[in-house]
Structures are given as structure tokens and as C-alpha cells.
Amino acid sequence: QDSLNDLRQMADGQFIRVLVQSSRLRDQQQQLKWYHLCRYWPAHILAQRFAPVRSYLVGPDGVESLPPVAAEQAESYLTSLLHWYQQALQRPLPIACKTALALLTVDKAESAASNVFDGSDFKGDFAITAEARDYPLLQRFWPDYASLQAEDDFHTLVSELYRPLVLAMSTQGEPS
């Protein structure tokens, strides 16, 4: 049995979760590292079944918050997550977190996603390492971005797994 034991109720009756993380939430250009939010998103939407909950992610460089999601919408998101989780137990899925988030959050999305998946020479002072190299399964089945995004399920997975998080964050304006 698992539970959400980190729920707190404020004096005004609102429920919050406070999550502490040791990694920086933003990069050198102060852009949000979306993949940190992904780790907490499933539990956040599960908490919405209990009550509207805002989750605060506290890192060494600031605080980000995941806003409450309507219960019906959260239920839909959970159903989709569980469906794709079940599929992932049966076969490798053509999805890469940072690549998907680049498609949804960065200007010139296709080029950015390709750079994130395949890697590029330099961005500022730092080399961009390839997400495919970080995960041997990705590299084995999809050696480059072109083969990944050519998969039938790729854009569906991006839309169903990551777009809800990006949309939720955009409803509260610029992430706090």
C-alpha cells in the first residue's frame, strides 16, 4: 500500500505538498528544467482526487509550484498515464522525457528536440549531451531523433504524457 503522506492543510483550508530536491530547478540561462517537475507530476495529479492540491518543489535556486488540477481532468491524466505504463511493461515506448519537453516548451521545437536527443556540439559554455546516450534502451531502438519521431506513437506519447504538465504550468502564468 502506498499513500500521499506529504499533504499539509493550510490555515485557510487549502492543501499543499512541499517537496525538497537537491538539484537546481533552472539552468544557467534561468530556464526551467522541466524534467524535474515530471518526477512529481503523477503523485500531484493523484492528490487531486483527494482535494485541490498545490505542490511546491523547493530547490537550492528557488521554488516552483504545480497548480491544482480539476478532479475530472486529473482522472483523465491518470488514466492515460496508467495506460502508457501498462504499454511500457509490454514493449519499449518511443519517448524521451527531455526531448518531449523540448518539443513542447522551446522555440524552434523540432531543432531543439533533435539537439536534445542526438546532442550537439556546444550551447554557450556547456556541451549538450545526448539524451539517447544517457539511456541505452533509447539508443538501441532509436539511434537518432529521426527514427524516434518517425514512430507512430511518439507524438501521441508527447501529447498524452507531457503536454498536460506544460498546460497546467501555463495556466498559472510563468512558473514561479
C-alpha positions in Angstrom: 0.0 0.0 0.0 1.2 3.5 -0.9 0.0 6.8 0.3 0.5 10.5 -0.1 1.8 11.3 3.3 3.2 14.7 2.5 -0.1 16.6 2.3 -0.4 19.6 4.5 -3.5 21.7 5.2 -3.1 25.5 5.5 -5.0 27.6 7.9 -7.3 28.7 5.1 -8.2 25.1 4.3 -6.1 24.7 1.2 -4.0 21.6 0.7 -0.3 21.7 -0.3 2.6 19.4 -0.8 6.1 20.6 -0.1 8.8 18.6 -1.9 12.5 19.3 -1.4 15.1 18.5 -4.0 18.8 19.0 -4.0 19.2 19.7 -7.8 18.8 23.1 -9.3 15.4 23.8 -10.8 16.8 26.1 -13.5 19.7 26.0 -15.9 22.4 28.7 -16.4 20.1 30.7 -18.6 17.4 30.5 -15.9 15.2 28.2 -18.0 13.1 25.8 -16.0 14.4 22.2 -16.0 11.0 20.7 -16.8 12.2 17.1 -16.3 12.4 17.8 -12.5 8.7 18.5 -12.5 7.9 15.3 -14.3 9.1 13.3 -11.4 6.4 14.8 -9.1 3.6 15.1 -11.7 2.0 11.6 -11.2 1.7 12.0 -7.4 0.5 15.6 -7.9 -2.4 14.6 -10.1 -3.2 11.6 -7.9 -3.5 14.1 -5.0 -6.2 16.0 -6.9 -8.6 13.0 -6.3 -8.4 13.9 -2.6 -8.8 17.7 -2.9 -7.4 20.6 -5.0 -3.7 20.5 -4.0 -0.8 22.8 -5.0 2.6 21.1 -4.9 5.7 23.2 -4.2 9.1 22.0 -5.4 11.9 23.6 -3.4 15.4 23.5 -4.8 18.6 25.3 -4.0 17.8 28.0 -6.6 14.2 28.7 -5.9 10.7 27.3 -5.7 8.3 26.1 -8.4 4.7 25.1 -7.9 2.4 22.7 -9.7 -1.1 24.2 -9.6 -4.3 22.3 -8.6 -5.9 20.4 -11.5 -9.7 19.8 -11.8 -10.6 16.4 -10.5 -12.1 15.2 -13.8 -9.0 16.4 -15.7 -6.7 14.7 -13.2 -8.6 11.5 -13.6 -8.2 11.6 -17.3 -4.4 12.3 -17.0 -4.1 9.4 -14.5 -6.0 7.0 -16.8 -3.6 8.0 -19.7 -0.5 7.6 -17.5 -1.7 4.1 -16.4 -2.5 3.1 -20.0 1.0 4.0 -21.2 2.6 2.5 -18.1 0.9 -0.8 -19.0 2.1 -0.5 -22.6 5.7 0.2 -21.4 5.6 -3.1 -19.5 4.9 -4.9 -22.8 7.2 -3.1 -25.2 9.7 -0.2 -25.3 7.9 3.1 -25.9 9.3 5.7 -28.3 9.5 8.5 -25.8 12.4 10.5 -24.2 11.5 13.0 -21.4 13.8 15.9 -22.2 13.2 15.5 -25.9 9.5 15.6 -25.5 9.6 18.6 -23.2 11.9 20.4 -25.7 9.1 19.9 -28.3 6.6 21.5 -26.1 8.5 24.3 -24.4 11.2 25.6 -26.7 11.2 27.9 -29.7 12.2 26.1 -32.9 10.9 22.9 -31.3 12.0 20.3 -33.9 15.5 21.5 -34.0 15.7 21.8 -30.2 14.3 18.3 -29.7 16.8 16.9 -32.2 19.7 18.6 -30.4 18.4 17.3 -27.0 18.1 13.7 -28.3 21.1 13.5 -30.6 23.3 16.0 -28.8 25.1 19.0 -30.2 28.5 20.5 -30.1 28.0 23.4 -27.8 25.4 25.6 -26.3 27.1 28.5 -24.6 29.8 27.2 -22.4 28.4 23.7 -22.0 28.1 20.8 -24.3 24.7 19.3 -24.7 24.9 15.6 -24.0 22.6 13.4 -26.0 19.6 12.0 -24.1 19.9 8.9 -26.3 23.4 8.3 -24.9 22.1 8.6 -21.3 19.7 5.8 -21.9 21.0 2.7 -23.7 17.4 1.4 -24.4 16.7 4.6 -26.4 20.0 4.4 -28.3 19.4 0.7 -29.1 15.9 1.1 -30.5 16.1 4.7 -31.8 19.7 5.7 -32.5 18.7 9.2 -33.6 15.9 11.7 -33.3 14.7 11.0 -36.9 14.0 7.3 -36.0 12.4 8.3 -32.7 9.9 10.8 -34.1 9.1 8.6 -37.0 7.5 6.1 -34.6 3.7 6.1 -34.8 3.2 6.6 -31.0 5.9 9.3 -30.5 3.7 12.4 -30.9 0.8 10.7 -29.1 3.1 10.0 -26.2 4.4 13.5 -26.1 0.9 14.9 -26.1 -0.6 12.5 -23.5 2.3 12.2 -21.1 3.9 15.7 -21.1 1.5 18.2 -22.6 -0.8 18.1 -19.5 2.1 19.2 -17.3 3.1 22.0 -19.6 -0.6 23.1 -19.9 -1.0 23.0 -16.1 2.0 25.2 -15.6 0.9 27.6 -18.3 -2.4 28.2 -16.6 -0.6 29.9 -13.7 1.5 32.1 -16.0 5.3 32.0 -15.8 6.4 29.3 -13.4 7.0 30.8 -10.0 
